[in-house]
Amino acid sequence: VQLQACGGGSVQVGGSLRLSCAFRGRTFSSYTVGWFRQAPGKEREFVADISRTGGTSDYADSVKGRFTVSRDNAKNTVYLKMNSLKVEDTAVYYCAARPWDGPSFDYWGQGTLVNVSS
């Protein structure tokens, strides 16, 4: 399984970005995909994930109501739409995948940097 995240960039407070995560290698619809982030000097943290069908998603409290995760199984891609961005959202964002019945995210993409400035 290979994952490639893109879409990061620099944006001002209150702005929006949409990250994409392209999945290759196995049957995309068999995998749950998650987004994680790591800010400078901090540990990596969970942001959101979405079930293999897209029917269920989960969010960290810090992004609920502002971020939306979605997937297009026909395009083997997961998206993270980020609205109302805050300075504290600044981080490297990673996408990761796990088999729908697996316990952990075993596959990781390279990160994409999101920088939110005031």
All heavy atoms as an XYZ file, in Angstrom:
906
protein
N       0.843     -1.192      0.000
C       0.000      0.000      0.000
C       0.877      1.241      0.000
O       1.843      1.333      0.760
C      -0.921      0.024      1.230
C      -1.645      1.356      1.345
C      -1.915     -1.130      1.168
N       0.538      2.171     -0.863
C       1.243      3.454     -0.902
C       0.230      4.580     -0.768
O      -0.839      4.525     -1.366
C       2.009      3.609     -2.210
C       3.184      2.647     -2.353
C       3.949      2.881     -3.642
O       3.347      3.101     -4.689
N       5.263      2.838     -3.561
N       0.606      5.563      0.019
C      -0.248      6.717      0.239
C       0.537      7.977     -0.080
O       1.714      8.079      0.281
C      -0.721      6.769      1.693
C      -1.526      5.567      2.168
C      -1.582      5.535      3.680
C      -2.925      5.609      1.602
N      -0.120      8.922     -0.717
C       0.536     10.187     -1.021
C      -0.405     11.331     -0.698
O      -1.473     11.449     -1.313
C       0.950     10.250     -2.482
C       1.731     11.505     -2.842
C       2.365     11.424     -4.212
O       2.218     10.434     -4.925
N       3.086     12.453     -4.595
N       0.006     12.142      0.247
C      -0.787     13.297      0.660
C      -0.296     14.547     -0.048
O       0.900     14.701     -0.292
C      -0.696     13.489      2.165
N      -1.222     15.410     -0.365
C      -0.868     16.687     -0.977
C      -1.952     17.703     -0.654
O      -2.992     17.368     -0.097
C      -0.693     16.541     -2.480
S      -2.180     16.081     -3.361
N      -1.672     18.955     -0.996
C      -2.664     19.999     -0.804
C      -2.342     20.982      0.292
O      -3.083     21.936      0.520
N      -1.245     20.742      1.011
C      -0.867     21.675      2.056
C      -0.402     23.003      1.483
O      -0.227     23.161      0.281
N      -0.212     23.945      2.368
C       0.241     25.258      1.938
C       0.134     26.260      3.062
O      -0.097     25.893      4.212
N       0.294     27.511      2.715
C       0.204     28.600      3.686
C      -1.118     29.323      3.520
O      -1.529     29.626      2.401
C       1.362     29.570      3.496
O       2.586     28.939      3.789
N      -1.756     29.588      4.631
C      -3.055     30.248      4.609
C      -3.192     31.111      5.859
O      -2.548     30.845      6.882
C      -4.191     29.195      4.534
C      -4.203     28.317      5.778
C      -5.534     29.823      4.271
N      -4.013     32.131      5.756
C      -4.232     32.986      6.924
C      -5.314     32.413      7.818
O      -6.136     31.587      7.398
C      -4.599     34.392      6.461
C      -3.431     35.121      5.801
C      -3.723     36.591      5.574
O      -4.846     36.955      5.247
N      -2.706     37.421      5.747
N      -5.307     32.878      9.034
C      -6.334     32.466      9.989
C      -7.724     32.691      9.390
O      -7.984     33.733      8.789
C      -6.191     33.256     11.307
C      -7.402     33.039     12.197
C      -4.926     32.849     12.043
N      -8.560     31.697      9.556
C      -9.909     31.759      9.015
C     -10.046     31.196      7.623
O     -11.165     31.032      7.117
N      -8.922     30.905      6.998
C      -8.940     30.388      5.639
C      -9.245     28.903      5.577
O      -9.497     28.256      6.592
N      -9.194     28.388      4.362
C      -9.525     26.989      4.114
C      -8.472     26.334      3.234
O      -7.812     26.997      2.419
C     -10.880     26.877      3.412
O     -11.917     27.400      4.201
N      -8.349     25.037      3.409
C      -7.514     24.205      2.543
C      -8.193     22.852      2.403
O      -8.942     22.426      3.297
C      -6.115     23.997      3.131
C      -5.089     25.125      3.023
C      -3.842     24.756      3.820
C      -4.729     25.406      1.574
N      -7.887     22.167      1.310
C      -8.337     20.793      1.158
C      -7.127     19.914      0.863
O      -6.416     20.105     -0.127
C      -9.358     20.638      0.032
C      -9.982     19.239      0.017
C     -10.994     19.051     -1.084
N     -10.361     18.827     -2.376
C     -10.961     18.257     -3.412
N     -12.225     17.858     -3.300
N     -10.338     18.111     -4.562
N      -6.923     18.958      1.738
C      -5.863     17.977      1.549
C      -6.423     16.761      0.819
O      -7.592     16.410      0.995
C      -5.282     17.549      2.891
C      -4.778     18.654      3.817
C      -4.168     18.037      5.073
C      -3.801     19.564      3.120
N      -5.564     16.132      0.038
C      -5.932     14.898     -0.654
C      -4.938     13.809     -0.299
O      -3.755     14.086     -0.058
C      -5.923     15.102     -2.170
O      -6.849     16.080     -2.567
N      -5.421     12.582     -0.274
C      -4.567     11.430     -0.013
C      -4.877     10.377     -1.062
O      -5.979      9.820     -1.080
C      -4.827     10.889      1.382
S      -3.921      9.374      1.765
N      -3.919     10.139     -1.940
C      -4.084      9.134     -2.997
C      -3.575      7.787     -2.507
O      -2.499      7.702     -1.915
C      -3.322      9.562     -4.240
N      -4.364      6.765     -2.748
C      -4.090      5.407     -2.250
C      -3.796      4.501     -3.438
O      -4.544      4.493     -4.411
C      -5.332      4.934     -1.494
C      -5.294      3.532     -0.966
C      -5.094      3.297      0.380
C      -5.510      2.445     -1.809
C      -5.088      1.998      0.884
C      -5.508      1.146     -1.320
C      -5.301      0.933      0.038
N      -2.735      3.718     -3.306
C      -2.415      2.756     -4.378
C      -1.945      1.450     -3.770
O      -1.383      1.431     -2.676
C      -1.301      3.315     -5.263
C      -1.729      4.412     -6.196
C      -0.620      4.716     -7.196
N       0.546      5.284     -6.558
C       0.693      6.578     -6.315
N      -0.257      7.418     -6.664
N       1.784      7.029     -5.754
N      -2.226      0.375     -4.463
C      -1.613     -0.886     -4.100
C      -2.572     -2.023     -3.798
O      -2.280     -3.156     -4.140
N      -3.669     -1.720     -3.142
C      -4.606     -2.788     -2.789
C      -6.031     -2.249     -2.973
O      -6.227     -1.181     -3.528
C      -4.364     -3.245     -1.356
C      -2.967     -3.861     -1.170
C      -2.959     -4.977     -0.202
N      -1.603     -5.546     -0.081
C      -1.108     -6.019      1.036
N      -1.838     -6.010      2.134
N       0.102     -6.528      1.060
N      -6.973     -3.022     -2.503
C      -8.371     -2.627     -2.682
C      -8.715     -1.505     -1.713
O      -8.857     -1.706     -0.513
C      -9.296     -3.822     -2.440
O      -8.911     -4.899     -3.284
C     -10.746     -3.430     -2.717
N      -8.836     -0.321     -2.264
C      -9.034      0.879     -1.441
C     -10.246      0.750     -0.531
O     -10.211      1.159      0.632
C      -9.180      2.078     -2.378
C      -9.378      3.386     -1.694
C      -8.461      3.844     -0.764
C     -10.482      4.182     -1.989
C      -8.631      5.060     -0.137
C     -10.662      5.396     -1.372
C      -9.733      5.843     -0.451
N     -11.300      0.180     -1.053
C     -12.544      0.107     -0.286
C     -12.489     -0.883      0.869
O     -13.466     -1.026      1.598
C     -13.706     -0.250     -1.214
O     -13.480     -1.493     -1.837
N     -11.362     -1.540      1.054
C     -11.172     -2.432      2.196
C     -10.446     -1.752      3.349
O     -10.179     -2.393      4.367
C     -10.389     -3.676      1.790
O     -11.109     -4.450      0.858
N     -10.134     -0.473      3.191
C      -9.304      0.218      4.170
C     -10.002      1.419      4.786
O     -10.644      2.214      4.091
C      -7.998      0.683      3.524
C      -7.035     -0.446      3.264
C      -7.208     -1.289      2.160
C      -5.977     -0.695      4.124
C      -6.348     -2.346      1.933
C      -5.102     -1.739      3.904
C      -5.297     -2.560      2.807
O      -4.443     -3.603      2.587
N      -9.833      1.533      6.091
C     -10.138      2.776      6.790
C      -8.946      3.711      6.603
O      -7.795      3.271      6.679
C     -10.356      2.504      8.289
O     -11.546      1.731      8.445
C     -10.458      3.786      9.081
N      -9.215      4.973      6.373
C      -8.132      5.949      6.174
C      -8.255      7.050      7.216
O      -9.354      7.533      7.513
C      -8.170      6.539      4.768
C      -7.076      7.608      4.602
C      -7.977      5.439      3.716
N      -7.137      7.420      7.759
C      -7.120      8.463      8.778
C      -6.170      9.584      8.427
O      -5.264      9.429      7.609
N      -6.422     10.706      9.072
C      -5.524     11.859      8.998
C      -4.952     12.118     10.385
O      -5.685     12.092     11.378
C      -6.260     13.104      8.506
C      -6.615     13.085      7.046
C      -7.807     12.712      6.499
C      -5.768     13.456      5.960
N      -7.753     12.816      5.139
C      -6.510     13.288      4.775
C      -4.462     13.917      5.859
C      -5.988     13.562      3.520
C      -3.941     14.183      4.610
C      -4.690     13.999      3.457
N      -3.670     12.389     10.407
C      -2.971     12.715     11.634
C      -2.141     13.968     11.376
O      -1.896     14.333     10.223
C      -2.049     11.554     12.039
C      -2.788     10.283     12.373
C      -3.282      9.465     11.365
C      -2.986      9.906     13.693
C      -3.976      8.293     11.658
C      -3.672      8.742     13.998
C      -4.167      7.937     12.981
N      -1.699     14.597     12.436
C      -0.840     15.765     12.255
C       0.202     15.838     13.356
O       0.002     15.301     14.447
C      -1.667     17.051     12.224
C      -2.346     17.409     13.532
C      -3.263     18.611     13.338
N      -3.913     19.011     14.589
C      -4.847     19.951     14.680
N      -5.252     20.585     13.575
N      -5.370     20.251     15.849
N       1.282     16.500     13.030
C       2.340     16.696     14.012
C       2.842     18.121     13.908
O       3.374     18.532     12.869
C       3.497     15.715     13.791
C       4.547     15.776     14.884
C       5.496     14.592     14.835
O       5.632     13.922     13.835
N       6.157     14.344     15.952
N       2.624     18.859     14.981
C       3.093     20.232     15.052
C       4.530     20.248     15.557
O       4.974     19.309     16.225
C       2.189     21.034     15.983
N       5.255     21.311     15.286
C       6.644     21.399     15.741
C       6.749     21.227     17.248
O       6.034     21.878     18.014
C       7.054     22.823     15.322
C       6.170     23.143     14.172
C       4.870     22.479     14.466
N       7.618     20.332     17.659
C       7.838     20.115     19.073
C       6.762     19.321     19.782
O       6.804     19.175     21.010
N       5.788     18.811     19.025
C       4.689     18.064     19.642
C       4.616     16.653     19.067
O       5.179     16.366     18.016
C       3.367     18.791     19.425
C       3.292     20.141     20.117
C       1.890     20.723     20.023
C       1.798     22.047     20.772
N       0.425     22.618     20.696
N       3.888     15.812     19.767
C       3.695     14.459     19.274
C       2.620     14.436     18.197
O       1.744     15.310     18.126
C       3.303     13.536     20.434
C       4.408     13.365     21.460
C       4.100     12.277     22.472
O       2.969     11.769     22.474
O       5.003     11.943     23.248
N       2.684     13.422     17.385
C       1.660     13.249     16.365
C       0.305     12.975     17.009
O       0.217     12.245     17.998
C       2.035     12.089     15.451
C       1.134     11.887     14.254
C       1.721     10.848     13.323
N       1.850      9.555     13.989
C       2.619      8.572     13.530
N       3.338      8.745     12.436
N       2.670      7.423     14.175
N      -0.731     13.558     16.445
C      -2.065     13.384     17.003
C      -3.067     13.041     15.915
O      -2.919     13.414     14.752
C      -2.517     14.652     17.743
C      -2.689     15.866     16.856
C      -3.236     17.071     17.618
O      -3.520     16.962     18.826
O      -3.384     18.133     16.986
N      -4.090     12.352     16.344
C      -5.196     11.981     15.463
C      -6.011     13.215     15.100
O      -6.280     14.071     15.956
C      -6.071     10.958     16.177
C      -7.376     10.664     15.495
C      -7.438      9.808     14.419
C      -8.550     11.250     15.945
C      -8.646      9.529     13.804
C      -9.764     10.982     15.344
C      -9.814     10.113     14.272
N      -6.418     13.277     13.832
C      -7.272     14.374     13.378
C      -8.662     13.854     13.007
O      -9.673     14.351     13.503
C      -6.645     15.088     12.170
C      -7.597     16.155     11.627
C      -5.306     15.717     12.546
N      -8.708     12.876     12.118
C      -9.993     12.354     11.654
C      -9.760     11.032     10.942
O      -8.642     10.741     10.495
C     -10.662     13.340     10.689
N     -10.815     10.234     10.860
C     -10.735      9.056     10.007
C     -12.093      8.775      9.386
O     -13.109      9.358      9.781
C     -10.161      7.832     10.725
C     -11.035      7.293     11.844
O     -12.205      7.707     11.953
O     -10.537      6.460     12.632
N     -12.082      7.898      8.400
C     -13.302      7.582      7.675
C     -13.298      6.098      7.343
O     -12.268      5.529      6.960
C     -13.435      8.463      6.411
C     -14.796      8.265      5.751
C     -12.287      8.228      5.431
C     -15.142      9.362      4.747
N     -14.452      5.495      7.513
C     -14.579      4.052      7.276
C     -14.450      3.716      5.801
O     -14.498      4.597      4.935
C     -15.933      3.571      7.798
O     -16.983      4.179      7.059
N     -14.330      2.463      5.516
C     -14.079      2.024      4.146
C     -15.182      2.421      3.180
O     -14.935      2.655      1.995
C     -13.868      0.517      4.107
C     -15.040     -0.292      4.626
C     -14.770     -1.755      4.480
N     -15.807     -2.569      5.098
C     -16.076     -3.806      4.723
N     -15.398     -4.369      3.754
N     -17.021     -4.494      5.342
N     -16.414      2.484      3.670
C     -17.531      2.873      2.802
C     -17.774      4.376      2.809
O     -18.532      4.888      1.994
C     -18.819      2.187      3.244
O     -19.146      2.656      4.553
C     -18.659      0.669      3.248
N     -17.167      5.051      3.763
C     -17.447      6.477      3.918
C     -18.643      6.759      4.793
O     -18.998      7.909      5.012
N     -19.244      5.706      5.310
C     -20.448      5.899      6.089
C     -20.226      6.377      7.509
O     -21.134      6.903      8.140
N     -19.023      6.191      7.994
C     -18.709      6.581      9.368
C     -17.417      7.375      9.388
O     -16.446      7.011      8.724
C     -18.538      5.338     10.260
O     -19.731      4.539     10.195
C     -18.290      5.733     11.705
N     -17.417      8.452     10.148
C     -16.205      9.234     10.317
C     -16.089      9.664     11.768
O     -17.077      9.701     12.509
C     -16.201     10.451      9.383
O     -17.335     11.251      9.591
N     -14.887      9.973     12.153
C     -14.610     10.362     13.527
C     -13.627     11.523     13.496
O     -12.792     11.607     12.593
C     -14.026      9.185     14.298
C     -14.016      9.415     15.795
O     -14.776     10.279     16.272
O     -13.242      8.740     16.495
N     -13.744     12.410     14.484
C     -12.919     13.603     14.511
C     -12.353     13.859     15.899
O     -12.991     13.574     16.913
C     -13.743     14.835     14.102
C     -14.278     14.777     12.699
C     -15.526     14.213     12.433
C     -13.538     15.273     11.636
C     -16.022     14.152     11.142
C     -14.022     15.216     10.336
C     -15.258     14.655     10.096
O     -15.745     14.603      8.818
N     -11.185     14.451     15.926
C     -10.673     14.974     17.172
C     -11.539     16.159     17.602
O     -12.051     16.902     16.755
C      -9.219     15.422     16.998
N     -11.676     16.334     18.898
C     -12.510     17.432     19.391
C     -12.033     18.783     18.867
O     -12.841     19.686     18.628
C     -12.498     17.447     20.917
C     -13.298     16.303     21.512
O     -14.104     15.681     20.787
O     -13.113     16.021     22.717
N     -10.742     18.910     18.695
C     -10.173     20.197     18.306
C     -10.548     20.623     16.879
O     -10.411     21.797     16.534
C      -8.655     20.157     18.438
O      -8.111     19.129     17.618
N     -11.020     19.675     16.065
C     -11.343     20.016     14.682
C     -12.823     19.804     14.350
O     -13.249     20.135     13.239
C     -10.470     19.218     13.684
C      -8.992     19.394     14.012
C     -10.852     17.745     13.646
N     -13.586     19.269     15.274
C     -15.013     19.035     15.011
C     -15.709     20.324     14.628
O     -15.517     21.367     15.239
C     -15.679     18.440     16.255
C     -15.488     16.949     16.415
C     -16.194     16.428     17.657
C     -15.940     14.941     17.840
N     -16.538     14.419     19.098
N     -16.509     20.223     13.586
C     -17.246     21.383     13.110
C     -16.468     22.250     12.139
O     -17.045     23.131     11.498
N     -15.177     22.008     12.026
C     -14.352     22.797     11.110
C     -13.766     21.950      9.982
O     -13.606     22.443      8.860
C     -13.200     23.469     11.867
C     -13.644     24.412     12.969
C     -12.468     25.179     13.551
N     -11.470     24.313     14.184
C     -10.195     24.249     13.798
N      -9.748     24.993     12.811
N      -9.351     23.439     14.436
N     -13.444     20.699     10.280
C     -12.837     19.806      9.297
C     -13.859     18.751      8.876
O     -14.685     18.311      9.673
C     -11.632     19.090      9.889
C     -10.422     19.959     10.144
C     -10.485     21.341     10.087
C      -9.206     19.365     10.452
C      -9.365     22.122     10.325
C      -8.072     20.125     10.692
C      -8.148     21.512     10.638
N     -13.766     18.359      7.622
C     -14.624     17.303      7.093
C     -13.778     16.315      6.292
O     -13.061     16.720      5.367
C     -15.720     17.867      6.181
O     -16.493     18.830      6.910
C     -16.645     16.757      5.699
N     -13.890     15.049      6.662
C     -13.185     14.000      5.926
C     -14.177     13.313      4.998
O     -15.339     13.086      5.365
C     -12.510     12.999      6.887
C     -13.511     12.298      7.798
C     -11.664     11.996      6.120
N     -13.718     13.008      3.796
C     -14.572     12.332      2.816
C     -13.692     11.440      1.940
O     -12.463     11.532      1.987
C     -15.326     13.349      1.958
O     -14.425     14.162      1.226
N     -14.337     10.582      1.205
C     -13.575      9.710      0.314
C     -14.337      9.472     -0.973
O     -15.578      9.495     -0.984
C     -13.220      8.386      0.983
C     -14.379      7.486      1.306
C     -13.926      6.320      2.205
N     -13.050      5.385      1.522
C     -12.217      4.541      2.147
N     -12.165      4.531      3.463
N     -11.466      3.708      1.463
N     -13.579      9.207     -2.020
C     -14.139      8.841     -3.315
C     -13.518      7.510     -3.692
O     -12.361      7.459     -4.143
C     -13.808      9.922     -4.347
C     -14.463      9.666     -5.698
O     -14.839      8.499     -5.962
O     -14.575     10.600     -6.484
N     -14.245      6.445     -3.485
C     -13.691      5.112     -3.726
C     -13.439      4.850     -5.207
O     -12.638      3.982     -5.553
C     -14.601      4.046     -3.126
C     -14.417      3.924     -1.624
O     -13.612      4.642     -1.026
N     -15.186      3.023     -1.007
N     -14.087      5.581     -6.064
C     -13.834      5.430     -7.498
C     -12.486      6.038     -7.887
O     -11.886      5.641     -8.889
C     -14.949      6.085     -8.297
N     -12.033      6.994     -7.093
C     -10.757      7.668     -7.376
C      -9.650      7.257     -6.418
O      -8.544      7.799     -6.475
C     -10.950      9.189     -7.322
C     -11.869      9.728     -8.398
C     -11.951     11.247     -8.330
C     -12.837     11.780     -9.455
N     -12.943     13.267     -9.397
N      -9.963      6.333     -5.510
C      -8.969      5.877     -4.527
C      -8.345      7.046     -3.773
O      -7.127      7.094     -3.542
C      -7.859      5.059     -5.210
C      -8.298      3.679     -5.608
O      -9.486      3.356     -5.552
N      -7.373      2.851     -6.049
N      -9.184      7.972     -3.365
C      -8.698      9.194     -2.737
C      -9.554      9.551     -1.525
O     -10.775      9.390     -1.542
C      -8.715     10.360     -3.736
O      -7.913     10.021     -4.872
C      -8.156     11.632     -3.109
N      -8.870     10.035     -0.505
C      -9.526     10.574      0.683
C      -9.180     12.052      0.775
O      -8.062     12.460      0.447
C      -9.078      9.831      1.955
C      -9.577     10.540      3.206
C      -9.587      8.401      1.933
N     -10.149     12.832      1.229
C      -9.967     14.275      1.331
C     -10.140     14.731      2.775
O     -10.875     14.124      3.551
C     -10.988     14.995      0.459
C     -10.976     14.554     -0.979
C     -11.889     13.605     -1.440
C     -10.056     15.077     -1.877
C     -11.884     13.189     -2.761
C     -10.038     14.661     -3.203
C     -10.954     13.724     -3.636
O     -10.934     13.322     -4.944
N      -9.483     15.820      3.092
C      -9.710     16.486      4.374
C      -9.929     17.961      4.074
O      -8.991     18.675      3.713
C      -8.526     16.311      5.326
C      -8.719     16.916      6.710
C      -9.806     16.124      7.477
C      -7.423     16.921      7.511
N     -11.179     18.396      4.172
C     -11.486     19.806      3.970
C     -11.377     20.510      5.305
O     -12.036     20.136      6.275
C     -12.904     19.966      3.409
C     -13.266     21.428      3.130
C     -12.415     22.042      2.071
C     -12.648     23.538      1.903
N     -14.004     23.875      1.532
N     -10.553     21.532      5.342
C     -10.277     22.256      6.573
C     -10.753     23.699      6.423
O     -10.248     24.432      5.574
C      -8.779     22.218      6.870
C      -8.207     20.806      6.896
S      -6.465     20.755      7.351
C      -5.746     21.597      5.946
N     -11.720     24.063      7.242
C     -12.259     25.418      7.240
C     -11.930     26.110      8.562
O     -11.573     25.470      9.547
C     -13.774     25.382      7.064
C     -14.195     24.844      5.717
O     -13.518     25.039      4.704
N     -15.332     24.156      5.683
N     -12.075     27.406      8.561
C     -11.869     28.206      9.778
C     -10.545     27.857     10.443
O     -10.480     27.614     11.655
C     -13.037     27.995     10.755
O     -14.262     28.341     10.160
N      -9.512     27.832      9.662
C      -8.214     27.389     10.165
C      -7.685     28.336     11.232
O      -7.887     29.564     11.177
C      -7.219     27.250      9.015
C      -7.419     25.975      8.193
C      -6.728     26.089      6.837
C      -6.908     24.759      8.949
N      -7.012     27.744     12.196
C      -6.429     28.479     13.310
C      -4.908     28.308     13.291
O      -4.390     27.353     12.696
C      -6.979     27.941     14.630
C      -8.486     27.948     14.737
C      -8.938     27.315     16.042
C     -10.450     27.307     16.161
N     -10.894     26.684     17.444
N      -4.236     29.201     13.966
C      -2.773     29.095     14.041
C      -2.368     27.730     14.593
O      -1.401     27.116     14.123
C      -2.198     30.226     14.906
C      -0.722     29.988     15.171
C      -2.412     31.580     14.232
N      -3.140     27.246     15.548
C      -2.800     25.964     16.174
C      -3.046     24.762     15.266
O      -2.724     23.635     15.643
C      -3.564     25.792     17.496
C      -5.045     26.033     17.398
C      -5.428     27.452     17.808
O      -4.718     28.403     17.409
O      -6.455     27.597     18.513
N      -3.592     24.972     14.085
C      -3.714     23.892     13.112
C      -2.431     23.710     12.313
O      -2.319     22.759     11.530
C      -4.866     24.165     12.148
C      -6.218     24.143     12.812
O      -6.451     23.270     13.674
O      -7.055     25.014     12.485
N      -1.490     24.592     12.491
C      -0.216     24.486     11.798
C       0.480     23.182     12.168
O       0.696     22.899     13.345
C       0.696     25.673     12.134
O       0.106     26.877     11.618
C       2.084     25.494     11.528
N       0.820     22.384     11.157
C       1.421     21.076     11.403
C       1.725     20.422     10.058
O       1.263     20.871      9.004
C       0.475     20.185     12.197
N       2.460     19.329     10.145
C       2.579     18.430      9.000
C       1.447     17.414      9.121
O       1.284     16.788     10.169
C       3.947     17.725      8.985
C       4.013     16.735      7.828
C       5.069     18.760      8.871
N       0.688     17.294      8.078
C      -0.462     16.392      8.059
C      -0.109     15.118      7.289
O       0.451     15.187      6.189
C      -1.664     17.082      7.417
C      -2.311     18.087      8.333
C      -1.676     19.295      8.638
C      -3.545     17.841      8.923
C      -2.253     20.218      9.500
C      -4.138     18.738      9.781
C      -3.489     19.936     10.066
O      -4.067     20.836     10.927
N      -0.480     13.991      7.883
C      -0.203     12.688      7.290
C      -1.511     11.930      7.101
O      -2.407     12.011      7.933
C       0.687     11.857      8.211
C       2.027     12.456      8.518
C       2.189     13.324      9.593
C       3.141     12.136      7.745
C       3.423     13.870      9.889
C       4.387     12.676      8.036
C       4.520     13.542      9.110
O       5.751     14.082      9.396
N      -1.579     11.169      6.019
C      -2.678     10.220      5.905
C      -2.121      8.817      6.154
O      -0.940      8.544      5.925
C      -3.386     10.301      4.563
S      -2.364     10.013      3.098
N      -2.988      7.969      6.649
C      -2.603      6.611      6.999
C      -3.774      5.680      6.730
O      -4.933      6.120      6.709
C      -2.198      6.542      8.464
N      -3.477      4.410      6.547
C      -4.527      3.445      6.240
C      -4.373      2.185      7.084
O      -3.246      1.814      7.464
C      -4.493      3.079      4.753
N      -5.489      1.578      7.393
C      -5.491      0.272      8.053
C      -6.581     -0.576      7.421
O      -7.616     -0.051      6.987
C      -5.712      0.408      9.551
C      -7.051      0.999      9.964
C      -7.230      0.902     11.464
N      -8.454      1.527     11.941
C      -9.648      0.924     11.936
N      -9.775     -0.317     11.480
N     -10.707      1.562     12.393
N      -6.392     -1.868      7.373
C      -7.480     -2.731      6.901
C      -8.714     -2.495      7.753
O      -8.602     -2.188      8.956
C      -6.923     -4.148      7.099
C      -5.445     -3.964      7.100
C      -5.201     -2.629      7.728
N      -9.894     -2.623      7.170
C     -11.119     -2.241      7.872
C     -11.285     -2.987      9.194
O     -11.890     -2.488     10.129
C     -12.329     -2.484      6.973
C     -12.623     -3.935      6.711
C     -12.103     -4.722      5.720
C     -13.510     -4.775      7.458
N     -12.603     -5.980      5.815
C     -13.480     -6.060      6.858
C     -14.337     -4.573      8.573
C     -14.235     -7.111      7.332
C     -15.092     -5.626      9.057
C     -15.035     -6.884      8.435
N     -10.712     -4.200      9.273
C     -10.812     -4.992     10.495
C      -9.485     -5.053     11.248
O      -9.319     -5.895     12.137
C     -11.301     -6.397     10.172
C     -10.416     -7.117      9.162
O      -9.508     -6.474      8.605
O     -10.635     -8.322      8.939
N      -8.556     -4.204     10.873
C      -7.258     -4.212     11.528
C      -7.205     -3.256     12.702
O      -7.982     -2.299     12.778
N      -6.292     -3.503     13.626
C      -6.248     -2.706     14.850
C      -5.461     -1.407     14.735
O      -5.662     -0.506     15.571
C      -5.557     -3.646     15.836
C      -4.628     -4.447     14.972
C      -5.345     -4.630     13.655
N      -4.602     -1.298     13.761
C      -3.714     -0.134     13.752
C      -3.443      0.352     12.329
O      -3.595     -0.386     11.355
C      -2.387     -0.487     14.429
O      -1.735     -1.523     13.725
N      -3.060      1.616     12.267
C      -2.711      2.213     10.972
C      -1.280      1.786     10.621
O      -0.317      2.301     11.175
C      -2.843      3.732     11.043
C      -4.267      4.189     11.079
C      -4.921      4.415     12.280
C      -4.971      4.388      9.900
C      -6.248      4.818     12.310
C      -6.293      4.807      9.908
C      -6.938      5.017     11.121
N      -1.176      0.866      9.705
C       0.113      0.295      9.359
C       0.790      0.981      8.178
O       1.986      0.806      7.972
C      -0.047     -1.192      9.025
C      -0.472     -2.003     10.237
O      -0.099     -1.630     11.364
O      -1.181     -3.009     10.060
N       0.007      1.707      7.396
C       0.532      2.312      6.174
C       0.414      3.828      6.278
O      -0.652      4.351      6.611
C      -0.245      1.800      4.959
C      -0.255      0.292      4.861
C      -1.356     -0.445      5.284
C       0.849     -0.392      4.367
C      -1.359     -1.830      5.214
C       0.853     -1.773      4.291
C      -0.262     -2.487      4.727
O      -0.263     -3.859      4.652
N       1.538      4.486      5.958
C       1.595      5.939      6.122
C       2.126      6.586      4.860
O       3.039      6.064      4.201
C       2.508      6.308      7.292
C       1.931      5.889      8.601
C       1.953      4.634      9.158
C       1.214      6.716      9.508
N       1.294      4.642     10.353
C       0.820      5.912     10.610
C       0.860      8.066      9.526
C       0.111      6.399     11.691
C       0.153      8.564     10.600
C      -0.222      7.740     11.666
N       1.602      7.751      4.571
C       2.133      8.549      3.477
C       3.121      9.570      4.002
O       3.280      9.747      5.212
N       3.761     10.260      3.084
C       4.622     11.366      3.494
C       3.716     12.522      3.905
O       2.556     12.562      3.561
C       5.560     11.779      2.356
C       5.053     12.868      1.422
C       3.869     12.465      0.582
O       3.469     11.313      0.554
N       3.293     13.424     -0.112
N       4.192     13.413      4.657
C       3.361     14.497      5.155
C       3.257     15.657      4.184
O       4.038     15.798      3.236
N       2.268     16.473      4.446
C       2.124     17.731      3.700
C       1.954     18.850      4.729
O       1.189     18.718      5.682
C       0.947     17.658      2.712
O       0.907     18.851      1.928
C      -0.394     17.454      3.397
N       2.687     19.919      4.535
C       2.743     20.978      5.547
C       1.607     21.968      5.379
O       1.360     22.486      4.286
C       4.085     21.717      5.454
C       4.270     22.915      6.378
C       4.233     22.474      7.844
C       5.591     23.620      6.068
N       0.939     22.227      6.487
C      -0.077     23.275      6.558
C       0.420     24.338      7.513
O       0.744     24.042      8.661
C      -1.420     22.706      7.045
C      -2.421     23.831      7.297
C      -1.973     21.707      6.040
N       0.514     25.559      7.033
C       1.007     26.668      7.848
C      -0.067     27.749      7.887
O      -0.416     28.319      6.857
C       2.300     27.222      7.254
C       2.882     28.313      8.117
O       3.011     28.153      9.323
N       3.241     29.428      7.518
N      -0.584     28.002      9.088
C      -1.629     28.997      9.261
C      -1.042     30.183     10.011
O      -0.511     30.028     11.105
C      -2.824     28.428     10.040
C      -3.961     29.453     10.104
C      -3.319     27.133      9.409
N      -1.147     31.354      9.401
C      -0.554     32.548      9.997
C      -1.625     33.594     10.294
O      -2.653     33.661      9.627
C       0.505     33.130      9.071
O      -0.054     33.444      7.811
N      -1.324     34.404     11.273
C      -2.285     35.453     11.669
C      -1.993     36.752     10.936
O      -0.985     36.894     10.265
C      -2.202     35.675     13.172
O      -0.889     36.026     13.544
